[in-house]
Amino acid sequence: MGNTGVGMLLGDLSVKTVWLLCLCVLVLGGAIWYGVWRSGHLRRSERAQLDRNTEAAQRRDDPQKPVTR
């Protein structure tokens, strides 16, 4: 019995290795997608802290410049 079907296409790779590779790609892709999806969302308290830090940095860089809202 020779190499036929999937074994012929994969050569020395086993079907389990290919399924494991596909699973790893899905998990990694899901992690990247979640990170990108979550990166643009800040809680209200985080947004307020970011605004305060930005205003403080602007006052530190140019004390004469008025801070506008």
C-alpha positions as CSV (number, residue, x, y, z in Angstrom):
1,M,0.0,0.0,0.0
2,G,1.6,3.2,-1.2
3,N,1.2,6.9,-0.4
4,T,-2.3,7.9,-1.5
5,G,-4.6,10.7,-0.7
6,V,-3.7,13.0,2.2
7,G,-0.4,11.2,2.8
8,M,0.7,11.9,-0.7
9,L,0.0,15.6,-0.4
10,L,1.7,16.0,3.0
11,G,4.7,13.9,2.5
12,D,6.3,13.2,5.9
13,L,3.9,15.4,7.9
14,S,1.2,13.6,9.7
15,V,-2.5,14.6,9.8
16,K,-2.2,15.3,13.5
17,T,0.6,17.8,12.9
18,V,-1.5,19.7,10.4
19,W,-4.5,19.8,12.7
20,L,-2.3,21.0,15.6
21,L,-0.8,23.7,13.3
22,C,-4.3,24.8,12.3
23,L,-5.4,24.9,16.0
24,C,-2.3,27.0,16.9
25,V,-3.1,29.5,14.0
26,L,-6.7,29.8,15.2
27,V,-5.6,30.5,18.8
28,L,-3.0,33.0,17.9
29,G,-5.3,34.7,15.5
30,G,-8.0,34.9,18.2
31,A,-5.5,36.4,20.6
32,I,-4.4,39.0,18.1
33,W,-8.0,39.8,17.2
34,Y,-9.0,40.2,20.9
35,G,-6.0,42.5,21.5
36,V,-6.9,44.8,18.5
37,W,-10.6,44.8,19.4
38,R,-9.9,45.7,23.0
39,S,-7.2,48.3,22.4
40,G,-9.5,51.1,21.5
41,H,-11.8,50.9,24.5
42,L,-11.1,52.8,27.7
43,R,-13.3,52.8,30.8
44,R,-14.5,56.2,31.9
45,S,-12.0,56.4,34.8
46,E,-9.1,55.5,32.4
47,R,-10.2,58.2,30.0
48,A,-10.4,60.8,32.7
49,Q,-6.9,59.9,34.0
50,L,-5.6,60.0,30.5
51,D,-7.1,63.5,30.0
52,R,-5.6,64.7,33.3
53,N,-2.2,63.4,32.4
54,T,-2.3,65.0,29.0
55,E,-3.3,68.4,30.5
56,A,-0.4,68.1,33.0
57,A,2.0,67.3,30.3
58,Q,0.8,70.3,28.2
59,R,1.2,72.7,31.2
60,R,4.7,71.3,31.9
61,D,5.7,71.7,28.2
62,D,4.3,75.3,27.8
63,P,3.1,76.9,31.0
64,Q,2.0,80.1,29.1
65,K,-0.3,78.2,26.7
66,P,-4.0,78.1,27.9
67,V,-5.5,74.6,28.2
68,T,-8.7,74.5,26.1
69,R,-11.5,72.0,26.5
